[in-house]
Amino acid sequence: MPTYDYECHHCGRFEALQRITEAPFKVCPQCGSEDIRRLISRNANIIFLGSGFYSTDNRSHKPVAKASGDSSSK
């Protein structure tokens, strides 16, 4: 369930855990005021699940040619 940010003009800001299909609050659950609004959330957390992500995941399996100016052969 996503977390939504609300602002009550009497209590201040608070977060609420709601389903996406639920309607936004019309009344503040803390003080009962009707002067409440849902804010646009800046919550952009990315969660990586799984065994891991590596730099080789999206690359082709062709070997890369090395530069021809190798300085160790001098």
C-alpha positions in Angstrom: 0.0 0.0 0.0 1.3 3.4 -0.8 1.9 6.2 1.7 0.2 9.5 1.1 1.2 12.9 2.5 -1.6 15.1 3.9 -1.6 18.6 5.3 -4.0 19.8 7.9 -4.0 23.5 8.5 -4.5 22.9 12.2 -2.3 19.8 12.9 0.4 20.2 10.2 1.7 17.4 7.9 1.2 13.7 8.4 1.4 10.5 6.4 -1.3 7.9 5.9 -1.1 4.4 4.6 -4.0 3.9 2.2 -5.0 1.7 -0.7 -4.9 3.2 -4.2 -8.6 2.7 -4.6 -9.5 4.6 -1.3 -10.8 8.1 -1.5 -8.6 10.8 0.0 -9.4 12.0 3.5 -12.0 14.7 3.8 -11.7 15.1 7.5 -8.4 15.1 9.5 -8.2 11.9 11.5 -6.2 13.6 14.3 -8.3 16.8 15.0 -11.5 16.3 12.9 -10.9 19.5 10.9 -12.3 19.6 7.3 -9.4 21.9 6.3 -7.2 19.1 4.9 -5.6 18.4 1.6 -3.5 15.6 0.0 -0.1 16.7 -1.2 1.8 15.5 -4.2 4.3 13.1 -2.9 8.0 13.2 -3.7 8.5 9.7 -2.5 10.5 8.1 -5.3 12.2 5.3 -3.4 13.5 2.5 -5.6 13.6 -0.9 -4.1 15.9 -3.5 -5.8 14.8 -7.1 -5.0 16.5 -10.2 -6.2 19.9 -11.7 -6.2 21.6 -8.5 -7.4 22.3 -6.3 -10.4 25.6 -6.4 -12.2 27.3 -4.3 -14.9 27.3 -7.4 -17.2 23.5 -8.0 -17.0 22.6 -6.0 -20.2 25.8 -6.3 -22.2 26.5 -8.6 -25.1 28.8 -11.5 -24.7 31.3 -10.4 -27.4 34.8 -9.8 -26.1 36.0 -6.2 -26.2 39.3 -5.5 -28.1 42.0 -3.8 -26.0 43.8 -0.7 -27.2 46.9 -1.5 -29.4 49.2 1.1 -27.7 50.1 -1.2 -24.7 53.1 0.5 -22.9 54.2 -2.6 -21.0 55.9 -4.2 -24.1 58.7 -1.6 -24.2 
